[in-house]
Amino acid sequence: MLERMSVREVWQMIEGVMKDNPEPIRGLNVIYQYEITGEDSGTFQLVMDNGSARVIEGAMESADCTLRLSDKNFKKMIENKLNGTAAFMTGKLRVQGSMGLALKLETILNEYNLSETV
């Protein structure tokens, strides 16, 4: 289902789901930056600030953790069809900054079960 959505639409969905249920991100103060390549490319920041989340297009703030991957692999990760660790090990995902934060993000996104939101 996500393959029909644009990357921007996926980010809007993620932001909405996080705003509806802030519990998994309560206490977090972190900025994740996604640098997405491919046909539907762009740079997006996911800013989590103690239970609130917002998505910014572009690199507005200094990111704590930057993830680089293709638009197709981004959507697969959101749908739980691509494991973040496996993507990293096979070169489909590159991480700059804290690897611990990257792993924490995967856990947070899994709590939202975004594959069932679509």
N, C-alpha and C positions, 0 to 999 in steps of 0.2 A: 504494500500500500504506500509506503513512504517513497518508493521510487517515482511515483507520480507527483510528489510534492517538491517544490523548490527548496533549496537549503534554507532560504529565508523563512519559508512557511514552517519548516521543521523547527527552526529556532523560536518562532512565535509560539508553536505548540509547547515546546520545552518550557519557555518562560511562563506560559499560562498554567501549566501543570504544577510548576514550582510555586507559583503565587497561590494556587488553590490549596496546596498542602506544604506549608513551610517547615514542618517538623524535621524532615531529614537534613535540612541545611541550617537549622537553628544552631547558633554558636560558631558558625563558620564565617570567616572574613578572608576571602580569597578571590583572586581574579584569574580565570582560565582564559587563554586565548587560543582559538582554533584558526589555523591557517589552512583553508580548504582549497584544494586544487581540482582541476578538471573543467568540464563544461560549465558547471554551476559553481564557480569559485568565489571566494571572498574571505575576508578576515572578520571574525566575530569574537567578542569577548563576553564571557559569562561571569557576571559580577555577583558574588554571593556575599551578603552583608547581614549576618546574624538573623537569618530567617527570611530575608528578602532576596529576590533574585531578579536581575534584569539582564537583558541581552543588548549589547551595543554593536552596531556594525562598524568595523574599523578598529584601529588600535588607539583607543583614547587614553587608557591608563597603562601603567607599567604592570605587565602580567607576572604572576607568581609561577605559572606553568604554561608552556606553549606546546600545543599539539598540532602536528602537521600530517594531513592525510587527504586522500582524494574524496570528492563528493560522494562517490559510490560507497567507499569504505566507511565514511561518516554515517551514512544512512544505515548501512549494515550493522554498525556498532550500536546505533540508537535502537534498532529493531532486535538487538541481542542475537544477531546472526553472525557476528564477528566479535570474538573475545579480544579485549584490549591487550592483554599480555601476549597472546598469539600474534596479533597484528604487529606489535612492537618487535617481537622476535623474528618475524618474517619480513621486516622492513616496510610494512604497509602503514605503520604509524611511527612518526618520529617525535620524541619528547625532548623539550629543552626546559631546564629548570628542575624542579623537585619531582623525582620519580614517585615519591610517596604521595604527593598531591595528585598525580595522575592516577595512581591506583585507588585513592580515596574517591576520585571523581567517578570511576567506573562503579564502585560500590554504591555511591549516591544515585547515579542514573538507574542502576538496577532496582533500587528501592522504589523508584517511581514507576517501574514497569511500563516504560514508554511504548513498548511494542503492542501493548493492549489498548493504548490510548488512541491510536490511529483509527 
